Each structure stands twice: as C-alpha cells, then as structure tokens.
C-alpha cells in the first residue's frame, strides 16, 4: 500500500483508538486526589491540547495508547 493511501487509513484508526480511550484511564492519585488530565487543564483555558503520534508505537504499546487517550484531545501522525 502506498504512503498516500496508508496515511488516511492511519488517521481513521488513530481517531477511533484515541476517541475510544479518551477519559477512560484514571489519573494518578495524589494527596489531594487525582490530577486532572492535561487536556482538561488546557480546556479550562480555552486551549486544545494535542500531540504527534508514532503510528508504529500506537499499534503495539498499550501504555502509549492509554496516555494519549487520557492526556490529549487531538493527535496527528508523526511524520519523518
């Protein structure tokens, strides 16, 4: 599959994965309670908070997906 065809497919998969994980993982607790996700802190200031994502790691690392889903409200595939 050519890169031109692969990128839209990756974007769709990325959107589904990040969207399904959004808000599903609890933040690490502190003495004062759980910390809010970075995207929530940014939203309180009227800012959308996102990141570039490595599609290979996204497909193979559950912890990476968990952090993306919890902390960011948008993601874009990393380009090299």
ZIPE-V558155 format. One record per backbone hydrogen bond with DSSP energy under -1.0 kcal/mol. CO is the residue of the C=O (numbers start at 1). NH is the residue of the N-H. If there is no record, write none. Layout:
CO_NH + CO_NH
This chain:
2_6 + 3_7 + 5_9 + 6_10 + 7_11 + 8_12 + 9_13 + 10_14 + 11_15 + 12_16 + 13_17 + 14_18 + 15_19 + 16_20 + 17_21 + 18_22 + 21_24 + 28_35 + 30_33 + 37_41 + 38_42 + 39_43 + 40_44 + 42_45 + 42_47 + 43_46 + 49_73 + 51_76 + 53_78 + 54_58 + 55_59 + 57_61 + 61_65 + 62_66 + 63_67 + 64_68 + 65_69 + 66_70 + 67_71 + 68_72 + 69_23 + 74_51 + 76_53
